[in-house]
Amino acid sequence: MITMVTDPTGGTTIDRRALVRRHTVEVTGVEAASPLSVGNGEFCCTVDFTGLQTFPALYPVAARDSGEPGTLLGTQSQWGWHSMPGGEGFDLTDTRRLYQTPRGPVPYVDMTGNLSGTTESPGSRAESWLRCNPHRLDLGRIGLVLAPTESGRGPTPPALTEISQVRQRLDLWTGIIDSRFHLSGTPVHLTTSCHPTLDLLAVRIASDLLTSAELGVRIAFPYGSESWSNAADWSRPDAHSSTAYPSDRGCVIERVLDATVYTVIIDASPAAWVTQIDQHVFLIRSHQPILDLVIGFCPGPARSAPSTLLTPVGVTQVAAASRQHWADFWSHGGAVELVESRDERAVELERRTVLSQYLTAIHCAGSLPPQETGLMVNSWRGRFHLEMHWWHGAHFPLWGRPQLLERSLDWYTSILPEARRIARFQGYAGARWPKQVGPDGRESPSPIGPFLIWQQPHPIFLAELIRRATGSEQTLHRYADIVLESAAFMADFAVSTPRGYQLGPPLVPAQESYAALRAELTNPTFELAYWAWGLRTAQRWRRLLGLDEEPLWTAVASGLVRPHVRDGVYTAIDVAPYTVTDDHPSLLYAWGVVPPTDVIDPRIMRATLHHVMSVWDWDSTWGWDYPAIAMTATRLGDPDAALEALLLPTSKNGYLPNGHNRQTDSLPIYLPGNGGLLAAVALMAAGSDADAAQGRTTPGFPRDGWIVRHEGLLRSP
């Protein structure tokens, strides 16, 4: 085993450019599940093999409802949201129901309709509207077309039979997509890039087909959609407006969808022109063999568009900014190199690790917690799940990039009044974080989400990672409120019983298989350990802030009911049926995702790990389960099991050529899998505090067959 760590003088041991560029993504045809994206965390555009969104139907997303299928070729942002009119009178009070708890009846947001698997049938229009709104928008569809000619053809996308010699590359070191193909025998070359700090998409098209104005670019705008997975509704052109205002080099388009207004700025080459050819469709053509096109997006009306977008920025400048940004990104922060290992799995694991860094940076590093499908395609209507935030973002500080997590962690402060209101309404202290939300932090009616509790310690964990990564006292004050208010609720939520402090009822554990038992369910193993660790960490924050300790926090952390053990292994919950072997095996994560606590006996957890690996229904699991199990095996000192779990060949643990973790036809990408992979590899390579204390290095990699070089990683708690 060769283990390399960061040179304390600031030097490097890894040729990072070579590491990144050997995993350049190359496409030679239609990869229907695996298109490529450019983005900056706030804005993202996904393109097909032409470098634009020319063939959206070839990259389908299956509908979970009766709506039209969606497409992977989305253009989305953190600010682009829409609500259907007619919901002004709906309120969560319409969906509340009293549940009995050890302290008396407590109101919960619930749902009278059906929610199971891929079926969603709200019991009322109020439930439906509150689940569906606000929803994230597809901001526009940008594709190549063959424009009108004397023969009357177009503007329509070219036929696939007219395209040949496809060669497309995503250069991860520059963040630029290079797309080349022949159209009816004539070469076409596109480069696609995104500005690192502005919501600008830049495209350069080179082809002799431009000179006759036969080849053009079509930009079309849809209405918002309440569909589970489709962010665009093309069937209601009269429900929205697209008003164009000429500019020196193109036009400015003001989009109005009910109360949502946003602006699109088209800046084209001097010889190009923009024509509105339909109510929401614009055509851009040129008589020159090169067409430069920069398209900017921003919230609000055209008159308030920021000068940074209104001032022309050329394709060359955007591409140069992209090159500089991504070279800086890869040159700083963590790196793990595995390619010299003899184990045949090493190259694939290195590929997944490199691509996951790129994908989480463009999809998960924005000002809001990301939806599970990022800025590519809607899932759960674009609303994000706070119990998944750890999986999207915990790896950023572990890989030496805490600033990318800080962007979304600040959002918790903005919804702190709402989280406090939820807690007060239920009779608890502190702040109770919701589950499935939009930017406003309002909970969604559900028989599952409002009863989950494992998102509650997440802000404590995430803030602690940033504190460890930055070593900054400013971090303590920046996140003090969300850490301390999270802990105040956690301590108050636990109920004193003769057996100790218990959790629930009601609740739904991370393994959501028990949702029907929420009114009686108590003491899930994972949540018990997470509660203890979170409260002790928050207590340490109090000390660092110069505050007195909260006696109740210590009492709860030390006095929690111990997890239930049956036949020598932990059970998921401590009421019947104790453990069902589908969905997340979250009982393992009490010693893995959660650092070691006295709540868990590692000997029993080791037996539980072996039991789970032998009996679990893997088809029912999800992409983040595999890195989570790898973390458990790593903390138990079993690197062979860690690698086996991390790379288990199952349907939910595959990584596409573009690096995405596909789950199902309706959930075709799954960023918690990518983020979880990075968190696991950081632990496996850099280890934890306990590993450092015992002198263990690269604890998640076997000694035989693996050569691991790493630098810039943060040790895990």
HELIX and SHEET records of a PDB file:
HELIX    1   1 ARG A   16  ARG A   21  1                                   6    
HELIX    2   2 PRO A   56  LEU A   58  5                                   3    
HELIX    3   3 LEU A   92  THR A   95  5                                   4    
HELIX    4   4 ARG A  125  CYS A  132  1                                   8    
HELIX    5   5 LEU A  160  GLU A  162  5                                   3    
HELIX    6   6 ASP A  208  LEU A  210  5                                   3    
HELIX    7   7 PRO A  237  ALA A  239  5                                   3    
HELIX    8   8 ALA A  302  SER A  304  5                                   3    
HELIX    9   9 SER A  307  LEU A  310  1                                   4    
HELIX   10  10 VAL A  315  SER A  331  1                                  17    
HELIX   11  11 ALA A  346  HIS A  363  1                                  18    
HELIX   12  12 TRP A  380  GLY A  382  5                                   3    
HELIX   13  13 LEU A  386  MET A  388  5                                   3    
HELIX   14  14 HIS A  389  GLY A  393  1                                   5    
HELIX   15  15 HIS A  395  LEU A  398  1                                   4    
HELIX   16  16 PRO A  402  SER A  414  1                                  13    
HELIX   17  17 LEU A  416  PHE A  425  1                                  10    
HELIX   18  18 GLY A  449  PHE A  451  5                                   3    
HELIX   19  19 HIS A  458  THR A  470  1                                  13    
HELIX   20  20 GLU A  473  PHE A  493  1                                  21    
HELIX   21  21 GLU A  512  LEU A  517  5                                   6    
HELIX   22  22 THR A  525  LEU A  544  1                                  20    
HELIX   23  23 PRO A  551  GLY A  559  1                                   9    
HELIX   24  24 SER A  586  TRP A  591  5                                   6    
HELIX   25  25 PRO A  602  VAL A  615  1                                  14    
HELIX   26  26 TRP A  618  SER A  620  5                                   3    
HELIX   27  27 ASP A  625  ARG A  635  1                                  11    
HELIX   28  28 PRO A  639  LEU A  646  1                                   8    
HELIX   29  29 LEU A  671  ALA A  686  1                                  16    
HELIX   30  30 ASP A  689  ALA A  693  1                                   5    
SHEET    1   A 3 THR A   3  MET A   4  0                                        
SHEET    2   A 3 VAL A 708  GLU A 711  1                                        
SHEET    3   A 3 ALA A 335  GLU A 337 -1                                        
SHEET    1   B 9 VAL A  25  VAL A  27  0                                        
SHEET    2   B 9 ILE A 163  ASP A 171 -1                                        
SHEET    3   B 9 ILE A 176  LEU A 183 -1                                        
SHEET    4   B 9 THR A 186  CYS A 194 -1                                        
SHEET    5   B 9 LEU A 200  ALA A 206 -1                                        
SHEET    6   B 9 ILE A 290  PRO A 299 -1                                        
SHEET    7   B 9 THR A 260  ALA A 268 -1                                        
SHEET    8   B 9 GLY A 250  LEU A 257 -1                                        
SHEET    9   B 9 SER A 241  SER A 247 -1                                        
SHEET    1   C 3 LEU A  36  GLY A  39  0                                        
SHEET    2   C 3 PHE A  43  VAL A  47 -1                                        
SHEET    3   C 3 THR A  75  SER A  77 -1                                        
SHEET    1   D 2 PRO A  60  VAL A  61  0                                        
SHEET    2   D 2 GLY A  70  THR A  71 -1                                        
SHEET    1   E 2 TRP A  81  HIS A  82  0                                        
SHEET    2   E 2 HIS A 135  ARG A 136 -1                                        
SHEET    1   F 2 ARG A  96  THR A 101  0                                        
SHEET    2   F 2 GLY A 104  VAL A 109 -1                                        
SHEET    1   G 2 ASN A 114  SER A 116  0                                        
SHEET    2   G 2 THR A 119  SER A 121 -1                                        
SHEET    1   H 4 ARG A 141  LEU A 146  0                                        
SHEET    2   H 4 LEU A 215  ALA A 220 -1                                        
SHEET    3   H 4 VAL A 281  SER A 286 -1                                        
SHEET    4   H 4 ALA A 272  ASP A 278 -1                                        
SHEET    1   I 2 PHE A 384  HIS A 385  0                                        
SHEET    2   I 2 GLN A 436  VAL A 437 -1                                        
SHEET    1   J 2 VAL A 495  THR A 497  0                                        
SHEET    2   J 2 GLY A 500  GLN A 502 -1                                        
SHEET    1   K 2 VAL A 565  ARG A 566  0                                        
SHEET    2   K 2 VAL A 569  TYR A 570 -1                                        
END                                                                             
